[in-house]
Amino acid sequence: MEKVYINSIASISPQKTYDNSMFLDEITNYNDTVIFAQDPDYKQYIAPAASRRMAKGIKMGVVASKIAMAEAGIETVDAIITGTGMGCMIDSEKFVSAIIDNNEQYLTPTSFIQSTHNTVAGQIALGMECKAYNFTYVHSAISFESALLDAKMQLENIEADDILVGGVEELGAHTTKVHRVINHIKPEPTTISEALNSKTEGAVFSEGANFFVVSNEKKESCYAELVAVDTFNTLEKEKVSKTIQRFLKENNLTSTDVDVVVLGNNGDVDFDVYYNQLREGIFSKTQQVFYKHLVGENNTVSAFGVWLASKILKTQRIPEVVRINKVENAEVKTILCYNQYRGQNHSLVLLKKC
């Protein structure tokens, strides 16, 4: 089978990551329970008239895809594959509110049309006039990994040359209130420095869009080789380490071969134990980094973890703000990303230096 390479990346997040020339050089230190993505200059990428009709999630996805495509030096792709856990929440809430407010009468279709989960992938395809394979995965916290796995299999089997893959989430006011009621959001504001050692339940919720161009040809812009992706709907705490070791063995590696492990700690005292047992166990002597203290928690934030790992492999630099321990490596060749959300939907993404 063909090898798969990540040839370009793009991220719109609560940090200033939309500028690919920077790598977490400027950090915004939030002190809140919900954080929003920092907006690039949308009018550089989208006509103002079209932008006004788009909800934030659509704009983030379209712009992130354009940045990734530009860095890869291509104008179209053989497939567009996205992942989203909650879809276009803002337009969904608008449409449902209009149904209630207008007694199910005189409804305009715009919000309904733009409320579907595949709206972002559709808008991207319309923008580049791409009539190729277009698919959106809605698999909760493994939505992005499902999209990435689909792209990987197509490229390995030479069914495509270049594929645009990404994850998008936006924050809706009503949905955020629901998550507060069920204690999925932290009860009190939390800062970057407090997240790792938080003693409260829930996470800091967020939004964002992360896109990648993956190909079976390594280009000059290459960030990393995508070696393997695996997901697990349920996994007991006691079996996480063995599952990871088995995953590594399938790829002819052991835990000692991993130079950096990217963990999804989000400060939830009830579920960070999944990561902490790895930190103190099989990866105790491995360089550890995390990222959700910078960009919050959402269903496709694991894509930011892949963005971070890709950046590290290409630049061979680890920003101090994402370091968990003091282990150092002369060279970073192999990175493992592990994520789970509330004890479910576990994912493993293995990357190697190009």
N, C-alpha and C positions, 0 to 999 in steps of 0.2 A: 504493500500500500504506500501511497505517496505521503511525504511529510507535510505538516501543516504549519504555516508561519503567520504570526501576527505582524502585518506590515505597516499598520498605522493605528493610532488610538486617538480618542477624543473624549473629554469629560466635561460636563457641566454639573457642578455640585455646589454645596454651601461654601466651598473654598474657591479661590481664584484658579481653577484648573483648566479653563477653556483656552488658555494661552499655552500651547505645547512647548514654547521656548523656556517655560518656567517649570520648576518641580518643587512645589510646596515651599517656595521662597517667602511668600507672604501668607501668614496664617491669621485668619479671623477667629478670635477666641470668643465663642458664644457662651452665654450663660442663660439657657432657656430650656424648655421642654420640647419645643418644635422649632426646627430651623429650615429656612428656605434656600433654594439655589440662588447663587449669584448670577445675575443676568449678563450675558455678553451683549454687544451692540447688535441687536437682532436685525436692524435695518441694513446692516452690511451683508446679510445673507438672505433676507426675506423682504419682498416688497411691502411697504407700510400698509397698503390696502389689504393685502392678504394676511399680514401679521395681526391686524386688528380683529380678524375673524377667528383666530386660532387661540385655543386655551394654552396655558403655559407649558403643559406636558408636550403638546404637539410642537410648539416652537423649540423647546429644548431638544427634542428628538431630531427635528429637521436640521437644526444648526449643528448639533453634534455629528450627525451623519455627513454633513457638508465638510466639516473640519477634517474628519477621518478620510473622506474621499480625496480631499485636496492633498493631504500629506502622502497618501498612497500614490498620487499622481495618476488617478484614473477618473473617468467621467461616468462610467456605468459599471454595473456588476451583474453577475449571473444569478444572484439570489439576494433577497432582503429578508432577514430573519430577526424578529424582535421578541423580547420577553417582557411581560409586565404582569405584576400581581394584581393590581387594582384598576388598571386601565385609565381612561380619561375621566377621572373622578369629578372634575369641576363641571364639565358639560353634563355628566350623568346627574349630578345634584341639581343643576339648573333645570333640566328637563323634568325631573320628578317634582321639583318645587312648582314648576309651571302647571303641571297636571293638577296639583292640589289647589293652587291659587286661582286657576281658571275653571275649576269644576270640570276638568277634562274636555274643555272646549277651546277653540281658537288657538291651537298650539302651532307654533312655528317649528319647522322640522330641523333647523340648523343644529340645535343642541343635541337632538337625538342622533343625527347623522354623525356628529363628531364625538359621541359618547361611547362608541364601540371600542373594544380593546385593540382592534387592528387599525385604528385610525392613523396612528403614527406611521406604521409601515406603509400604509396606503398613500399618505401625503408625501413621504419620501420618494416612493415610486413615481407618483405624478410629477414631482419636481424634476426628476431625471429622465422621465419618459421611459421607465423601465417596465417591460411587460413580462419579466421573468418570474420565477418562483418567488412567492411572497407569502410568508407565514408568520403568525404570531402565537407564541406559547403563553398560556395563562396557567402556570403551575406554582402559584404561591411563591415561596422564597427560593425555589429552584427554577423559576421561569427563565432567567438569563442562561443558566447552565443547560437547560433543555435546548434553547436556541443555539448555544455554542456547540453542543453535541451533534445537533442536526447538521450544522455547517461543517464540522470536522469530518463526519461520515461522508458527506457529499464530496469533499475535497480529497479524502483518502481514496475514494473510488473513482476519481477523475470524472465526476459528474458536473464539475464546475471549476473555474479557474480563480475567480475572485468573488468573495461573498461578504456582504455588509451585515454584521451581527451586532445587536446591542440590547440594552435594557433601559426602560423608562418608567419613572413613577412621578406623580404629582400629588400635592396635598389638597384635599378638599375640606372645607370648613366643617361640614356636618360629619363626615367620616372621622375626622380628627376628634370631634367631640365624643363619638361613639367609642373610640379607642381609649379616651380618657376615662370614660365610665367603667370600662372593663379592665382598667389598670394596666393596659399595655404601654401607656405613656407615663413617664416618671411623674411623681406627684409634685416635685420641686425642681426648679432650674438646676442644671448641672453644667459645670465648666469642663474644658478639655482636660485639665489636670486632675479632675475628680473622677472621671469616667472609669478608669481602670480599677479603682478601689472603691467603687460605689457600693453602698450597703442597702440600697432601696430597690424595689421591683420596678419593672418597666424599662423602657429605653427612650432616648431622645429621637423623635420621629423626624423624617426629612424627605426630600425629593431630589431628583436629579436624572441625568441621562448620560450613559456611557456607551460609546460605539467603537467598533473595531473593524478593520478590513482584514480578513483572513484569506490566505491564498496557499496554493501548493507550490508556489515559486517564491524563493527568498529574494526580496528586493533590497535596495540600498537603505531604505527606510526601516528595515526589519527591526522589531523589538525583541521578539522571542519565538521559540518553537513551541507550539501547543502539542504537548506529548500525550496527555490523557485527561479525560473528564469522566467523573462518575457521580451518581446521586443515590440517596437513600431516603425513602419517605420516613421511616422510623429507625432509630438506632439507640439501643440502651447505652447509658453512660459507660458501663463496664466493657462494652464491646467496641468503643470508638478507637482505642489504640490498636487493637488487633485488626480492625477493619482497615485502618490506614496502613498498617504494616503489610497486610495482604495486597492492598492497592499498589503499594510501592514495589512489592515483590513481583507483581504482574508486569511491572515496567523495569524489571532487573535492577531495582534499587533497594536500599535499606534506609532506615531513618537517619543514619549517620551520613548518608550521601546527600541529604537535603541541606543546602547551605543557608536558606532562609525559609521560615514558615510564616505565612501571613494568616493571622487569626482574626476572627470576627467578634471579639469582645465588644459588647455594647453597654456594659454597666448594669445589666439586669442581674441582681444578686441570685435569682433563682436558676438562671441558665448559663451564666458565665463559667460554671463549674465544668462544662464540657471542654472549654478551652484551657482552663486552669490545670486540669489533670494532665493535659498534653504538655503544658509549660513545665510542669514539675516532673513529668514522666519521660516519655520517649524523646521529647524535644528539649530536655533540660539543658543540653549542651549545644543547642542549635540557636542561631540568631533568630530572634522573634520580633515581629512587627505587627502593628494593628492599625486600624484606620477609622473605625466608626465613631471615635471620639471627635474626629474632624468633620465627618460628613453625615453622622446620624444613622438611623436605621430605616430601611424600607425593603420592599420585597425583591428589588433587584440591585441593592447596594453592593452585593458580592461582586458585581461587575466593576465597581471601583477598586475592589481588592485585586482584581486581575489587571486593572489599569496601573495600580501601584506596583505590582510585581513586574509588569512589563517595563515600567520606567526604571526600576532598580536594575533589571538585567541589562538594559541598554546603556544607562549612565554609569553603572557600577557605583552608585552612590545611594546611601540610605539616610534620608533626612532625620535629624535628631528627634523631631516631634513624633515620629511613628515607632521609635525603638521601645521595646519592652525591657530587654536585658542588655548586657554589655558585651556579649559574645561578638567577636570580630572575625571577618573572613578576608583573606588576601584577594580572593576573587569569588564572585557570585556566579555560579553556573546553573544551579538547580533551585527552583522555588516551588513550594507546595502551598496552595491556598485552601484553607478549610473554613467552611461556614455552616451554621445552622440557625434556625429561628425558633425560639421557644421549645427546644428539644426535638423539633421535627425538621424535615426537609434539609438533610445534611448534604453537603456537596464537597467534592475534591477536584481541584484543577491543578495539573502538574505542568510547569513551564520550564524550558531550558534556554540557556543563552544561545543565540543564533550562531 
